[in-house]
Each structure stands twice: as C-alpha cells, then as structure tokens.
Amino acid sequence: MMTPRRPPAQGKRPTAPSPSKVFSAGDVDVAALLEGAEDWDWDDTASDILSPKRSPLKKKRDIQSPSTYVSETCTRCIVELISSESSEYVQKVLKVYSSEERRRVILRDDWVIIDVRVGDTINVLGTFTLAVLSSSSITQSITITAKSNLLILHPDLLLTATALSNAPQCRRKPLLSSLVRSTSDTTPALVWGNILHEVMQSCFSESRWETTWVDQKIDEAILKSLNELVKIDVTIEEAKHEVTTRAKGLLAFSERYISDFP
C-alpha cells in the first residue's frame, strides 16, 4: 500500500535552491554582505588566486665577452748537460742554454722517460722563474710535470697526427716512414700532378703565364723530382713531354680567370 508524500510545511524554504531558479540583485542582502567592511584588509585583495598575476620581469644576464687567449711563453733551448736526481721526486735535470744564458729544466712524472740527449734542441712552454742555486751560471729554472708546462723535443721535425698514431707500437716508425716510403704508393699521375702543381704555384706567385716562363718552371720542377721519376721509371725527357702537354691549358686559364680587376 503506497503512502502519499506529505507536502512541505508552509513558510519554510527548501534546503537547496532549484537549479532552474534565477537569482536577482534583490535576493541578496547587501547590508549583511558589507557588514564589517571597515575592518577589511584591502591590501590582501592582491593575493586573490583567481586574479591573473603578471610574472616579474627576468633580469637580463650580462653577456661576458670571451676572455682573450694568452699563449704560453716558448723558449728555445739546447741541452748541454743531463743529470738524474732521486730525492723526494724521481726527476731528470737538464742544463740548457738559450741566447747565451744558462737555465735549468727539471723533468718529473712521465717526463722522466723522455729520450733527450746532449745537443738536442728543445722548446720549453712555460714561464721560467729565478733559480735559487749557489751556481751563478744558472739564472732561471722551470719544472715540467704532468700538470704544468710542456717540453717539445726536436721541434723542427714536424710529424702528422696520422704518423703519431703509429708511435705507440714503435717510436721510430713515424720517422722511418717519412724517410723511406714505399714505391708502390707512387704513380705517374701523382708525380705529374705534383710537378704541375708546383709550376702553377710559381706562375701565381710571379703573375707570369707566358709559354717560355712555364717551360722554365717545368724544367726546374722536374730536376727537383728526380727521385720520384726513378720510382716510376721515367726519363727526364719523357717527364718534360708529359708535363708540357698537361700544362698547355695554363695560359688559357690565366686569360679567363686571372685579372687585376673583378
């Protein structure tokens, strides 16, 4: 048996408003809303999380100019005397002279095993300091370690990075490879190209492209390359004929591409 729902008591409002009801300004008690307004903290209104805030401007970072590179002081010396000392450090002491001035170079750490000999030319990268020695002949000294300063042995002998990559297997291999080259690596095209390159470089440096000048430079370049001609088994006359034939286009090249004005 169903019981009919009791209607709400007269004079009482429902606990929740209907979603379809529209409120007006007259439904708000303004006096109750503004009660105690004189005690409000108006500065606190800026902390309203619903109000958009403008992020503070970021300070521009000062862009520092790159520091100027200062190269190390390079001193060229010739080894005059070598002595080994074993005190606190295992070290090798070199007595060298540079510009009629005798100096002292102390090698420590891995530098001790360097194969330096009397009469060798070395370059020392670093700053010498006043030597505190009883001998008056040595005025300045420097210590070369794994962390500071460098020593270059035989600085006039230039080796490529490719040649140095073979040094761990044999320290003599880079030097021997540069002195004794395999004849199988030399081809006629390589020899003609090297000679023609030298001739063309001479023409550029002197700004001369006439036939007599080119022939003269060909003869000079061939005489400098006699060892290469031996490797490819070619006579001087055959080499001159080959290079002269390949150099015929130099004059036309200069007339077309070389000018005092663009």
C-alpha positions as CSV (number, residue, x, y, z in Angstrom):
1,M,0.0,0.0,0.0
2,M,1.5,3.4,-1.0
3,T,1.6,6.3,1.4
4,P,1.1,9.7,-0.2
5,R,4.1,12.2,0.2
6,R,3.4,15.0,2.8
7,P,3.6,18.4,1.3
8,P,6.2,20.8,2.8
9,A,5.2,23.0,5.7
10,Q,4.0,26.5,4.8
11,G,6.5,29.3,5.5
12,K,9.6,27.1,5.1
13,R,12.1,27.3,2.2
14,P,13.6,24.2,0.7
15,T,17.1,23.4,1.8
16,A,18.6,23.7,-1.7
17,P,17.5,26.0,-4.5
18,S,16.3,24.6,-7.7
19,P,18.9,24.7,-10.5
20,S,16.4,26.3,-12.7
21,K,15.8,29.3,-10.4
22,V,17.3,32.6,-11.4
23,F,18.6,34.9,-8.7
24,S,18.3,38.7,-8.9
25,A,20.0,41.6,-7.0
26,G,17.0,41.9,-4.8
27,D,17.6,38.4,-3.4
28,V,21.0,39.5,-1.9
29,D,21.1,41.2,1.5
30,V,23.7,43.9,0.7
31,A,23.8,45.2,4.2
32,A,24.7,41.8,5.6
33,L,27.3,41.4,2.8
34,L,29.1,44.7,3.7
35,E,28.9,44.2,7.4
36,G,32.3,44.8,8.9
37,A,33.8,46.2,5.7
38,E,35.6,49.0,7.7
39,D,37.8,46.3,9.2
40,W,38.7,44.5,5.9
41,D,42.4,44.3,4.8
42,W,42.2,45.8,1.3
43,D,45.9,45.0,0.7
44,D,45.1,41.3,0.9
45,T,42.9,41.5,-2.2
46,A,46.1,41.3,-4.4
47,S,46.5,37.8,-3.1
48,D,43.4,36.6,-4.8
49,I,44.3,33.4,-6.6
50,L,41.6,33.9,-9.2
51,S,43.1,37.2,-10.3
52,P,45.7,36.9,-13.1
53,K,49.2,37.8,-12.0
54,R,51.9,39.2,-14.1
55,S,55.1,37.4,-13.7
56,P,58.1,39.6,-12.7
57,L,60.4,40.6,-15.4
58,K,63.5,38.4,-15.5
59,K,66.8,40.3,-15.3
60,K,68.8,40.1,-18.4
61,R,72.0,38.1,-17.9
62,D,75.1,40.1,-18.6
63,I,76.9,38.5,-21.6
64,Q,80.5,38.4,-20.8
65,S,82.9,38.8,-23.6
66,P,85.2,35.8,-24.2
67,S,88.4,36.0,-22.4
68,T,91.5,36.7,-24.6
69,Y,93.7,33.7,-25.1
70,V,97.2,34.2,-23.9
71,S,99.7,31.8,-25.4
72,E,102.4,30.2,-23.3
73,T,105.9,31.5,-23.4
74,C,108.0,29.4,-25.7
75,T,111.8,29.2,-25.0
76,R,114.1,27.5,-27.5
77,C,117.0,25.8,-25.8
78,I,119.8,23.4,-26.5
79,V,120.6,20.6,-24.0
80,E,124.1,21.0,-22.6
81,L,124.1,18.5,-19.6
82,I,121.8,15.8,-18.3
83,S,121.8,14.5,-14.7
84,S,119.4,12.3,-12.8
85,E,118.4,13.0,-9.2
86,S,116.4,10.8,-6.9
87,S,115.4,12.7,-3.8
88,E,111.8,13.3,-2.9
89,Y,110.9,13.0,-6.6
90,V,112.4,10.9,-9.4
91,Q,113.5,13.6,-11.7
92,K,115.8,14.4,-14.6
93,V,117.6,17.7,-14.6
94,L,118.7,19.4,-17.9
95,K,121.2,22.1,-18.0
96,V,120.4,24.1,-21.2
97,Y,121.4,27.4,-22.7
98,S,119.3,29.9,-24.5
99,S,120.6,33.1,-26.0
100,E,123.9,32.8,-24.2
101,E,122.0,32.3,-20.9
102,R,122.2,29.0,-19.0
103,R,119.0,27.7,-17.5
104,R,117.8,24.7,-15.6
105,V,114.9,22.4,-16.7
106,I,113.6,19.8,-14.2
107,L,111.6,16.9,-15.6
108,R,109.2,15.0,-13.3
109,D,106.5,12.4,-13.6
110,D,106.2,10.8,-17.1
111,W,108.6,13.4,-18.5
112,V,111.5,11.5,-16.8
113,I,111.4,8.8,-19.5
114,I,111.8,11.2,-22.4
115,D,114.7,10.3,-24.6
116,V,116.5,13.6,-24.5
117,R,120.3,13.7,-25.2
118,V,123.1,16.3,-25.1
119,G,123.0,18.6,-28.1
120,D,119.2,18.1,-28.7
121,T,117.1,21.2,-29.4
122,I,114.0,21.6,-27.2
123,N,111.2,24.1,-26.9
124,V,110.0,24.8,-23.3
125,L,106.4,26.0,-23.0
126,G,106.1,27.8,-19.7
127,T,107.5,30.6,-17.6
128,F,110.9,30.3,-16.1
129,T,111.5,31.5,-12.5
130,L,114.6,32.8,-10.8
131,A,116.7,29.9,-9.8
132,V,117.8,29.6,-6.1
133,L,121.2,28.0,-6.7
134,S,124.7,28.5,-5.5
135,S,126.0,28.5,-9.0
136,S,125.9,31.9,-10.6
137,S,125.9,30.5,-14.2
138,I,122.2,29.3,-14.0
139,T,119.9,32.2,-13.6
140,Q,116.4,30.7,-14.2
141,S,114.7,27.4,-13.7
142,I,111.4,25.6,-14.6
143,T,109.8,22.4,-13.5
144,I,107.9,20.3,-16.1
145,T,105.3,17.9,-14.6
146,A,102.2,16.1,-15.7
147,K,100.1,19.1,-14.6
148,S,102.1,22.1,-15.7
149,N,104.3,23.2,-18.5
150,L,105.4,21.3,-21.7
151,L,108.5,20.2,-23.5
152,I,108.8,19.7,-27.2
153,L,111.7,17.5,-28.3
154,H,113.1,18.2,-31.8
155,P,110.6,21.0,-32.6
156,D,112.0,21.3,-36.1
157,L,110.8,17.8,-37.0
158,L,107.2,18.0,-37.9
159,L,105.0,14.9,-37.7
160,T,101.4,14.5,-38.7
161,A,98.7,13.2,-36.4
162,T,98.4,10.1,-38.6
163,A,102.1,9.4,-38.2
164,L,101.9,9.8,-34.4
165,S,99.1,7.3,-34.2
166,N,101.7,4.6,-35.1
167,A,104.2,5.8,-32.4
168,P,102.8,3.6,-29.5
169,Q,103.8,0.4,-31.4
170,C,107.2,1.8,-32.4
171,R,108.6,5.2,-31.7
172,R,110.9,5.1,-34.7
173,K,108.1,4.2,-37.2
174,P,106.8,7.7,-37.9
175,L,110.4,8.9,-38.7
176,L,111.3,5.9,-40.8
177,S,108.0,6.1,-42.7
178,S,108.7,9.7,-43.7
179,L,112.2,8.9,-44.8
180,V,111.7,5.6,-46.5
181,R,108.4,5.5,-48.5
182,S,107.1,2.6,-50.4
183,T,107.5,2.8,-54.2
184,S,104.1,1.2,-54.7
185,D,102.4,4.4,-53.4
186,T,103.9,6.5,-56.2
187,T,102.0,6.6,-59.5
188,P,102.7,8.6,-62.7
189,A,99.5,10.6,-62.3
190,L,100.6,11.5,-58.8
191,V,104.1,12.7,-60.0
192,W,102.6,14.7,-62.9
193,G,100.1,16.3,-60.6
194,N,102.8,17.3,-58.0
195,I,105.0,18.8,-60.7
196,L,102.2,20.7,-62.4
197,H,101.0,22.0,-59.0
198,E,104.5,23.4,-58.3
199,V,104.6,25.1,-61.8
200,M,101.2,26.6,-61.4
201,Q,102.1,27.9,-57.9
202,S,105.2,29.6,-59.4
203,C,103.0,31.2,-62.1
204,F,100.6,32.5,-59.5
205,S,103.3,34.0,-57.2
206,E,105.0,35.8,-60.1
207,S,101.9,36.6,-62.2
208,R,103.5,35.3,-65.3
209,W,101.8,32.8,-67.6
210,E,103.8,33.1,-70.9
211,T,105.0,29.8,-72.5
212,T,108.7,30.5,-72.0
213,W,108.2,31.1,-68.3
214,V,106.1,28.0,-67.9
215,D,108.7,25.9,-69.7
216,Q,111.5,27.2,-67.5
217,K,109.5,26.3,-64.3
218,I,108.7,22.9,-65.7
219,D,112.5,22.2,-66.1
220,E,113.1,23.4,-62.5
221,A,110.3,21.3,-61.1
222,I,111.5,18.1,-62.9
223,L,115.0,18.5,-61.6
224,K,113.6,18.7,-58.0
225,S,111.6,15.5,-58.6
226,L,114.3,13.2,-59.9
227,N,113.7,10.7,-57.0
228,E,110.0,10.4,-58.0
229,L,110.9,9.9,-61.7
230,V,113.2,7.0,-60.6
231,K,110.3,5.3,-58.8
232,I,108.0,5.3,-61.9
233,D,111.0,4.5,-64.2
234,V,110.6,7.6,-66.5
235,T,113.4,9.7,-68.1
236,I,113.7,13.4,-67.8
237,E,112.7,13.9,-71.5
238,E,109.6,11.7,-71.1
239,A,108.6,13.6,-67.9
240,K,109.1,17.0,-69.6
241,H,106.9,15.9,-72.6
242,E,104.2,14.7,-70.2
243,V,104.1,17.8,-68.0
244,T,104.4,20.2,-71.0
245,T,101.4,18.5,-72.6
246,R,99.3,18.9,-69.4
247,A,100.4,22.5,-68.9
248,K,99.0,23.8,-72.2
249,G,95.9,24.9,-70.5
250,L,97.6,27.3,-68.1
251,L,97.7,30.2,-70.5
252,A,94.0,29.9,-71.3
253,F,93.2,29.5,-67.6
254,S,95.0,32.8,-66.8
255,E,93.3,34.7,-69.6
256,R,89.9,33.6,-68.5
257,Y,90.1,33.6,-64.7
258,I,93.1,35.9,-63.7
259,S,92.7,39.6,-63.9
260,D,93.7,42.7,-62.0
261,F,90.0,43.8,-61.8
262,P,86.9,41.7,-61.0
